[in-house]
Structures are given as structure tokens and as C-alpha cells.
Amino acid sequence: MKDFYDELEVRSADARAADHLRMLQVQIERARTLPGNAGLSDSALTDLSDLAGLPVLRKPALLEAQAPGRPFGGYAGRPEGFAHVFQSPGPIYEPGGVSQDWWRFGRFLHAAGIGAGDVVQNCFSYHMTPAGLMFENGARAVGATVFPAGTGQTELQARAAHDIGCSAYAGTPDYLMAILEAADAAGMALSFTKACVSGGALFATLREAYAERGISCLQCYGTADLGHIAYESPATDGLIVDEGVIVEIVRPGTGDPVPEGEVGEVVVTALNPDYPLIRFATGDLSAVLPGESPCGRTNMRIKGWMGRADQTTKIKGMFVRPEQVADFVVRHPEVARARIVARRDGAHDVMVVQVETEQCEPERYAASVAEVMKLRGKVELVAPGSLPNDGKVIDDQRSYD
């Protein structure tokens, strides 16, 4: 198992499903003891697919549930039960722990080849938000030493990397290049050979630029609420889902899973017993990739970040939301998918509702469009399967130039 973090990464699909079902049953029972989850059904889950019947928890609901003295909104214990409390934009508060690999980032760092003997220059923020401590906790789990650099002061970062001999970088994808260029300008050679990045797009050209300098750069996906969700292995063929979460891809505005390969919103159930978030909607779009990674890890893979699911937009002065599109589709069983397109006609907004159906009478949908969207719009019928597989249910094509 030397090439893998643990045996969990190479389980069979059946073994993983059975393990996850047992853990999920315990996690839901634990979640039901917390006041924030008072609405969770007490029905027993007998299969992982039953998870789709539970409500989706969205960040606005978590934020609304917070109150003075109750910063986690009733979805976790009291703050004094945790090692840290963090504040992310919103503001929204998250708990943090210091036990072995509490956020599960050790799995990603191990896949990137980081371990004992490495010094990680951790350029994620240690201030208020949890990213810095997330990666530090993961580095400790794999036996690496950490230089807690945080953000900014690029010239000092370059000097420290040179003087300490840091071998690995953790931070946003582009900041490593800023450090390298500062070192070049000062005539200092750096020792980075590995980089673990997140929090921004890792463009192919940037990855290639690092490779030309002898640095292997891999990316991961995580959030302040959930911790580590998915990560690249050296195969660089999508992001492998972490063993400590259950990931679903659902149709935006709903909790309904989409078929494999279709773009939808990432919904995550965390198996962390300290913070049992059930079906937490990240607001990010992705899609499931078929098959397993050539690296030998057997868990599901996703494509990575493909945009935001919250496509709420204002048309003719009224907000239109993804859940309204989902409500329209539910009302018409013969409709496979639908999409709202916002356009401009001179100085006026125009709403077009594109409907995937074999029907040929657009007027049959006009009344429900007006009722659900609270706006009148033109209905365009399109062939089933013809709308782009990009996760969009609201496409704002307006330009104000």
C-alpha cells in the first residue's frame, strides 16, 4: 500500500458502498440529535440511493440559522467543543479540529508525493478562514514539516523558501509563480519540486510552466464547511472523491441526482462525526467521469469545477431562480429539461424558455411558464438532448456594452 494513503482508496465499489451506508446511517442518527437537523426524516436508510430523498441543505439556510451564541446554526456542537472557530465571508462560522487529518487533506498531500522529509511552504491564509490550518493539518498527517507562510510579502516568501529549502508549496495556483519570479529577480535558487494548489483555476499553461521548472503541480477541491472533497492524483485525469464524503451531482435547484456525465450541482454529505453536514449544497457545478483512475484508486471521479449552480438573475425587474425552472419541469412529465435564456431587445429584457420535449405545441406551456416564473416569456420547443450539457438552467446572454 506504499503508493496509497490507506486501503480505503482501493476498495471495491461494493465494499465502499457498504461501508458508506453503515457510516451514513450512524451519521444521520448523530445529525438528528442536533437542533439544526430537526426536520430530518426518521425513516431508515437501507441503500445509498435513499440519501436522495433527504432535503438539501444550502448555505443561506445555514447562515440564517446562525445567532449569537449559536455560530454553527445548530448543525454542530458548541464552539468550546472545538479547537478552532473560523469566519468565512457571509459571515458564516465553521468549526475546526486538530486531531489526525481532521479535514482529510493528508490524502491529497500523500497523492502529491509529500511526506516525511518535505518542508511545505503553506501560503494559504491562517487568518480567520480555515484553509491554512486545513493544509497544515494534512501536512502533519503525512509527516511533513510546515513553514506557515500565509499570504503576501512575496519577496520574504522567496527568501524563506531559499533559506529553509522548502521542497513543497501549498497555496493558490498562481501565487507560486509570483514567488518563483521574485526568487529569479533576486538570483536565488529554490528547491520546490511539488505543489498542492486550490482556491483558483489551475490553467494547463501554468501547470506546464511549473513542470518546466521541475515542479509537479496537482490540485484539489474543498470548502471551509466540508473540508477536503476531491483531489488529483499523478494521473491528472479528473478529481478523485475523498473517502470521507459522499458526493452527489444533482440538477440545479433540486436535490435530484442527474445521470452520470451530466453537469449538475455538487452536493456533499460529510462523514466527519464532529460536523455532520447532510446533503450540503456547495453551489459548484461538476459532472461524474466514467470508470476508475489509471492510478489504481477506485472511488468516483468528478471533472472538477465547472461553474456556479446559483444562476439566479433578474429579468424585467423580477428575480428568476433555478428552482423555478425545476418546478416547471416537474409539472410536465414529458419535458426532459428546460432552460431560461435572458436576452435584450433594444432597451427591453426578453425571457425565452427553451423546453426539451417531443411535443410540437409551445402554447401548451405558456400558462405554466407565467405561473411559475411570475413572468411572461416566449416558449421555444427543442429536441430532447439538444440543450448543452453545461449545468445551466438560466443563461443570461444580455450585454450592456
Secondary structure, DSSP 8 states (H G I E B T S, - for coil): -TTSSSGGGG--HHHHHHHHHHHHHHHHHHHHTSGGGTTS------SGGGGGGS--EEHHHHHHH-BTTBTTTTSS--GGGSSEEEEETTTEEEEE--STTTT-THHHHHHTT--TT-EEEE-S--SSSSHHHHHHHHHHHTT-EEE---S--HHHHHHHHHHHT--EEEE-TTHHHHHHHHHHHHT------EEEE-SS---HHHHHHHHHTT-EEEEEEEETTTEEEEE--TT-SSEEE-TTEEEEEE-TTS--B--TT--EEEEEEE--TTS---SEEEEEEE-EESS--TTS--S-EE-----BS---EEETTEEE-HHHHHHHHHH-TT---EEEEEEEETTEEEEEEEEE-S---GGGGHHHHHHHHSS--EEEEE-TT-S-SSS-SEEE-----
